[in-house]
Structures are given as C-alpha cells and as structure tokens.
Amino acid sequence: MNRWSKSRSARLFFGVCAVFGVISGAAPDTHARQSVIAHVDLSKPITEVPQEMPPLFASEMPSSFKDLLVRLRDAREDKNVVAVILNVENAALGLAQMEEVRKSVEKIKAAGKPVYVHADGIATGEYALASCASDISITPTGDVWLTGIYGESPYLRGMLDKMGVVPDFLQCGDFKSAGEMFMRTGPSESAEKMENWLFDSIYDSLVGMIAQGRGSTPDKVKALIDGGPYTAEDALKAGVIDAVEHRQDFIARLKSKYGESVEIRRNYGEKDALGDIPADPFTLLSKIFQMMLEEPEESNKPVVAIVYVEGAIQSGEAEYSPFGGSDGAYSTTIRKALDKVADHESVKAVVLRVDSPGGSALASEIILDAVKRVQAKGKPVIVSMGNVAGSGGYYVSCSGDAIFADATTITASIGVIGGKLATTGGWSKLGINWYGYQRGKMAGMMSSASIWNDEERARMTKYMHDIYDIFKGHVTKYRGSKLTKPIDELAGGRVFTGEQALKLGLVDQIGGMADAVAYAADKANLEDFDLRTYPEAPNMFKMMFGGGDDEEYAESRAGASLFTADSPLVREVHALAQTLDPVRAAALIRAVKKLQLIQAEGVVTMMPQEWVIR
C-alpha cells in the first residue's frame, strides 16, 4: 500500500550496514578491470519478499528490497566503481524504504564515491530521496514539483447507500477509525486529529531529509516548498538542483570527469533469472525445468533468518501464483516458517520484517505465538518495521527482543474493529428477495440480512473488548516499563510514526533492515554468517504441479460475491475510476478489499482508513 510515484506529484499509499558484507546476493562483475559507474534504477518493481522466479508473462523480475540494499553495498565496496547514478523518477519505494536507501547512499558518498541523479522531472517524495545525492540535474524545461504533501482518504458510505447496503461497525477506541470509511462521509474529530499529527510528523521528516541532504535548514526548505513548483531553470536559480542538462550532456560530463573509457553499467548488480537464453528450444526447455526443480544450496555457516510478514494478515495458508508472489501474510504459512527457524540448528537469530497494515486478530495471535516459540528456543527475534507495521502488524511485533522502525514508518494502531454489511437492500434493488430461518437466538448474528439488534450488538461489543484487552495485555507485558505513558493513552487505535513511537516506548530504535540484521547478529555473537529468507516460496514445479509434505500452497479461497473487490459491480466502477483518476481508484479497491477481509473475519486488528498522499 505504499509507493512513491511521479505524475506531477509524489504519492505514498499507507492501509512497510556492516554485517551486509556477508549477505549473499547479486555480486558485482569484477572481471573487467576498468572504471565503472554503477547505474541503479529505483523505478522498477520492489517487493519485500524475495521472489525466486520471474512471474509468468511479466516484463521483468521484481527486485526485493533486501537485494536492492545488497546492490548498493556492492557498489560501495566494488573497487572498480568510481561513482553511482540513481534513477529516482517514479521511485517504487515507500517512505521508510526511502529512508534506508538514503542511508546506503550516504555510506557510498562516505567511501569517496559521488552519487548522481539525473531526471526529466521529480516530485516532492522523489526529491527528498534525490536530495542526499552529490549532484542533481534536470532536463531543460523539466519540472521540480517540490510542493509538499497533500493527503486524502476515501469514504464509501454514500456508495453503500446507493447500493442499498447498510454498514454496521463497532470500534474499540475513539481513534480506531478503520470503520469510518464505511460508516461516515468524512472523518470524526478524533480521526482528523490523528491524521493531522501523522501528517505533521511525515512532513517534518521529509523537510529534515531535504535540509540534511542539501546542507540547508528546515525553515529554508519549507520556504522553497511553498515557492514551488519550479521549472528546471528556476530550480537551479533557487539552489534546489545543481545543473540543467540533457541526458546526453549529463553522460558527457561524467565521461569528461572519469574518462571516455568509463563503463556506465546499467542495472548494476541485478540478477538475471534466466541468464543467457539459449537459441535451441530444447535446450531452453531443459534449462527451464532445471530452474523449476533446483533447490537452493545451503552452506555450513550460522544463519540469521529473515521472516517476512508482508501485506494484510489473514488466516490460513498462502496460495502462491506463478503469475507473481502471494497476496498477503497468512498465519499458517508464517507459523510454519517460524517453527522451521525455531527448530533449525543453523539459525541463530531471526529478523521479523513486518510491512503490514494488520488484519485478522486470530491470525495475528497465531503469528505472535509462533514468534514466542522461537524466543523460547533461546533465539533472539529482532523486529524490522517497513513502511507500515500497524494494528495486527504491531500485534505480531510487540514481543520482539528489539523493535526497529524508520522515522516515517506508520505503526501502533492498538485497537480492534468489527462489523458487517447488511446487503438485503442491495439484493432487493436487483429484484432478489431472501427469506431466512433460524434456530438459536444468536444464529443470525453475522448474517448479512440485517444490522445487529441491541442484544447482538452488546454481545459483539463484549467479544471485541475481550480481544482488545488481550491486545493491550500483550503490549504491556512485552513492552513493560519501556512505555512512557499508560497503555490506554497509547492504544484506542492511535497511529504514530516511527519517530513518535520511539518517544512513546513503542519501538526501541530508529533504523532499517540492515540495522536490525546487525543487531540480531550481535545478539547471537555472530560475525560470519548467511542470511536466509522465510517463508520460502515454492519453486515453479511445486506451484504448477503441487508437492511438499502437507500441500502448504494448495488451499483455495472463496470466490467473489456481489460486494467484494472481485465482483462485477466493483470492477465496473473501478474500470471507470481507473481512467478518470487512477490514484483514487487504487485507494478505492484497497478499501473494498479491507471491507472484504472484515466481512470474512468479523473482528480485525487493522489500520485506519486508506490514505493517499500526493
């Protein structure tokens, strides 16, 4: 849910080191003993969880964020590399990921290697990333949309009213506002207050990044932002960039400085999943089957395991697709991965990488319990929060031996919501009537026929508060004296940035994945070790033909209904909105998917409404 993109605006969708010297990854090509300028393209698809095979019919292999950090480390250490070029246009990074990339860039500069950015145009988020570079140049008549951030949230009540659907949602905590997008046409007073303190923190972090990168002050940066947007020429006059030049002139300038023979190595360090494609179709087929069947080699070194919790937290097992990855964080799959690292003798420490807005309360409890079993084996579990680790994302994190978050990570949201949709009116509009039968006073409690009556609402409220008390109990048990305020002043659905969470004792340190890995290795007294990622994606053969000890990837899920993100009705609305306003259309679909999850689970620990920041 979190990506910066460029369309005269920077967008962020919310719903997230020394030891990297031993990370296995895409090693630089050092056979040619000549000067190299490493080109790193940040606009390509970035996933948290590494993928072993390119998705079928995809134009390119997505790069994992871990591999991106490895490539930047390699550029720093490669003796042939004399400089680095970053492509930041349409950078496919969330704010927290951007922070960590900036740290890697600072290390490259500290190694005496300049970092260059050239673009046809950039927006606020991309500029915050580019500002740490040694040199920024823009194409003549290009633009610098340094204008700040604008945010908005969708509210679906009017749409539901038109559909004849009545939402009925409850929340534990005044700030647990995830249900407001379905119940209201605008934010409550508490929700608006929370959104403003989040925007203040995010804006201050962006301003601080720019000020630090350009050697300026926050006040001067804010004045520059209020003076935007800029043409390339005006940006140069204002000191926002360093040069105005066409790409050919930019390349010529680098060759003039580093020599005509310098090689600009595009996509430095990227792995080619297929390598050289054989011309002979039989050889190609043989190579594909070899890739489908091969298993990764294991070394004898001790291991720091990275276990990923990415996407909405849901019950059950992940269903991986040959068309690209999985669609969430599934409790059974992650539980099995944690059990595996707990039992594996070579695994000495675990980094739990969480980039999730939460989801199922039950699934969150299952994952947390599995984390505690790893710790019971004497293995430290260090949490690394990505762009977002809130609600259920914080639930699964709270017992970590240490919790790392970036300053702009969105986290906390300790609270519970529950609800359902009464869809009878929608069916009636289609001329379809339902007649129900019931045995047992509460048998129809979660039926979509009608909203709750008073007794059902009281039962549901008690059930939700029981789960809420368990959530708060976990936080007070595992964070204990680290909390700087009573739990009820931190919970209630309140959302904080990483910077704010640090002051409140909800996280331990500001830092990224590399920092968490270094800390985990230190806790386990490791110097030379391997990194291994979990859950392990099945190879192509298993995805296509099944296999494995327990058919972990074989579970299918329920099909679409009238009021889900996959329904024909929503697809038609989305198709129109996608043409008129793709950013808002994407937020709408994420909101409807959230509604679908609530319908399936009943009670969830999920972040507040969707945010679109431009």
MODA-V991904 format. One record per run of one state. SS is the DSSP state (a for helix, b for strand, c for the rest). FROM is the first residue (numbers start at 1). LEN is the number of residues. If there is no record, write none. Layout:
ss: [SS	SS]
from: [FROM	FROM]
len: [LEN	LEN]
This chain:
ss: [c	b	c	b	c	b	c	a	c	b	c	b	c	b	a	c	b	c	a	c	b	a	c	b	c	b	c	a	c	b	c	a	c	a	c	a	c	b	a	c	b	c	a	c	b	c	a	c	b	c	b	c	b	a	c	b	c	b	a	c	b	c	a	c	b	c	b	c	b	c	a	c	a	c	a	c	b	a	c	b	c	a	c	b	c	a	c	a	c	a	c	b	c	b	c]
from: [1	6	7	10	11	12	14	18	23	36	42	46	48	63	65	78	81	88	95	111	114	124	131	135	146	151	153	157	164	166	173	180	184	189	215	218	227	230	232	238	243	245	247	259	263	266	281	294	302	311	313	315	329	331	344	347	357	358	361	377	380	391	392	396	402	406	410	413	416	423	424	430	454	483	487	491	495	498	505	509	511	513	524	529	535	540	546	568	581	582	602	603	607	612	614]
len: [5	1	3	1	1	2	4	5	13	6	4	2	15	2	13	3	7	7	16	3	10	7	4	11	5	2	4	7	2	7	7	4	5	26	3	9	3	2	6	5	2	2	12	4	3	15	13	8	9	2	2	14	2	13	3	10	1	3	16	3	11	1	4	6	4	4	3	3	7	1	6	24	29	4	4	4	3	7	4	2	2	11	5	6	5	6	22	13	1	20	1	4	5	2	1]
